Amino acid sequence: MYKIILLIFILVSIFACDNQKKLVDLKENEAFVEAMTESKNSFYYINTNSYPSNRKKLPIGIFDSGIGGLTVMDAIINFDRFNNTDLSYGTDSFKDFINERFIYLADQANMPYSNYAEVGKENLLAEHVLKDAQFLMGNKYYSSNSSRNY
């Protein structure tokens, strides 16, 4: 689980930081990552035991700081650079992610991500990214506006 969160964090850090100059050290957010991965009593804990045994059926999560990420999602959905039968490089006229499901989160409350690096707030950006990942991977959300419990 820690490896998944670390991978998500690294990928987003690479794309979000100004000119890709630096990555954020996860040590600043180590307590939060531990709460997500190990502290079962924490609100932020992600219980992967409740995931389906066939995790290949889970949706691919995409999050961005605004609607510009929809362009990225469109590019992913329409991507066709590999043969879906033998996985060789080259188009086969079938979208590579044709059998996948997606979930998109527009984090407009913390947008735009690119500005954080410009003003030296990379660690705050890292916190937002980790919380977005926790939301997408967890089950602590309200199912409707009238729900009292998540």
GUDREN-887212 format. One record per residue: residue in one letter; x, y, z of N, C-alpha, C in turn. Coordinates in steps of 0.1 Angstrom, whole numbers, plus 5000, padded with zeros to 4 digits. Layout:
BEGIN
aXYZXYZXYZ...
end
This chain:
BEGIN
m500849885000500050005000500950135000y501950135008502850245009503450274995k503850164988504450184975503450244965i502250214966501250274957501050414960i501050454972500850594976502150674972l503350614974504550674970504650694955l504250594948504250614933503250724928i502050724934501150834931501750974934f502350974945502951104950504051144941i504951054937506051084929505651134915l504651064909504151104896503551234896v502751264906502151394906503151504909s504151474918505151574921505951614908i506251514900507051534888506351624879f505051604877504251684868503851814873a503751834886503251954892504252054895c505452014898506552104902507052184890d507352314892507752404882508952354875n508852334862509952284853510552154858q509752084866510251954871511551954878k511852064885513152084891513352004904k512351984912512651914924511351834928l511651724936510651644942510551674956v509351654962509151684976509551564984d510251584995510651475004509451435012l509151305012507951255019508151255034k509351285039509551285053508651385060e508351505053507451605059506051555061n505651455053504351395054504351255059e505351215065505551075069504451035079a504051115088502951085098501651065090f501351145080500151125073500150995065v501250965058501350845051501150725060e501750735072501650625082500150605086a499450725088498050715092497250655081m497550675068496850615057497150465055t498350425059498750285056498750195068e498950245080499150165091498250185103s497750305105497050345117495550315116k495150195119493750145116492650235123n493050305134492050385141491950535135s492850565126492850695120491750715110f491250835109490250865099490850845085y492050875084492750865070493150725066y492950625075493450485072492650435060i493350375050492750315039492750165041n491550105043491449955045491449885031t492549835027492549775014492049625015n491749585027491149445028489749445023s489149565023487749575018487649585002y488849594996488849604981488449464976p487949464964487649334958488849244956s488749114956489949034954490549044940n489649074930490149104917490249254915r491449304919491649444918491749504904k491949414895491949464881490649524877k489549504884488249564881488049704887l489049744896488849874902489149984891p488450094893488650204883490050264885i490550324874491750404874491450544879g492050584890491850724895492650824889i492050934885492751054879492351174887f493251244892492951374898493851484894d493251604894493951724889493351834897s494051954895493552064903492452144895g491952094885490852164878490352094866i489652164858489052094846490052064835g491252124836492252094826492651944826g492451884837492751734838491851654829l490651714826489751634817490451614803t491251704799492051684786492951574788v493551554799494451444802493651314802m492551314809491751194809491251154795d490851254787490451224773491551164766a492851214768493951154761494251004765i494050984778494150844783493150754777i491850794778490750714773490850684758n491350774750491450754736492850714731f493750674741495050634738495050504730d495850494719495950374711497350364705r498250324713499650304708500150164709f499350074714499749934716498749844710n499249724705498349624701497749554713n496449554714495749494726495849344727t496149274716496249134716497649084721d498749134715500049084718500949194726l500349304728500949414736502149474729s502349454716503449514709503149664706y504249734704504049874701503449894687g502449984686501750014673500250004675t499650094668498150104669497449974663d496349944669495549834663494049884661s493850014662492550074660491550044672f492049984683491249964695491950044706k491150124713491650204724492350104734d493450144739494250064748493550044762f492750144766492050134779490550104777i490150044766488750024763487949944774n488649854781487949784791488149834805e488649954806488950014820487750104823r487650124837486750224842487650334848f487050454849487850574854487050644864i487750704874487050804883487950924883y487251044881487951164880487651254892l488651314898488451414909489151544905a488251644904488851784902488951854915d490151874920490451934932490452084931q489352144928489252284926489452364938a489352304950489552384962490952424964n491952344958493352364960494052404947m493252444937493852474924494552604924p495452634914496052534905497352474912y497552354909498752284915500052344912s500152394900501452454895501952574903n501052644909501452764916502152734930y501852614935502552584948504052584947a504552524936506052524935506552664933e505852744926506252874923506452964935v505752934946505753004958506452924970g507052814966507752734977506852664986k505752624982504752544990504652404985e505752344981505652204976505152104987n505452124999505052035010503552045012l502952165010501452175011500852104999l501452124988500952054976500951894978a502051854984502151704987501051664996e500751745006499651715015498251705008h498051794999496751794991496751674982v497851634976497851514967497651394975l498251384987498051264995496551255000k495951365003494551365007493651324995d493951374983493251334972493351184969a494551134971494750984969493950904980q493950954992493250895003491750895000f491251004994489851004991489450904980l490250904970490050814958490150664963m491050634971491350494975490550454987g489950544995489250515007487750495005n487050485016485550475016484850575025k485550685029485050775038484550895031y483250885026482650995019481150975021y480451085019478951075020478351035007s477350945008476750894996475750984990s475251074998474251184993474351305002n473751414998473751535006472851525019s472051415020471251405032471851295042s472951235038473551135046474251195058r474051135070474651185082475951115085n476150995080477450925082478050885069y479350875069480050835057480150685057
end
